[in-house]
């Protein structure tokens, strides 16, 4: 996937995940994009794991199912971030 598709997928998935997840998440457009890209990798890897039973580091594509998977991965990333950040404080 080219870099423009990564940016679009990251912005879209990160913004939707921030809207869905309860509470206030800080950060600007760059953190939203990074959250979406990390979510695409988390969602893509989990989808591959559930479909094939093998753990492969893959990412979701820029399509409707890919955005859905990336949003779910972004929600997991937000949850993990707050779980680890609350332990550190």
Secondary structure, 3 states (H helix, E strand, C coil): CCHHHHHHHHHHHHHHHHHHCCCCCCCCHHHHHHHHHHHHHHHHHHHHHHHHCCCCCCCCCCCHHHHHHHHHHHHHHHHHHHHHHHHHC
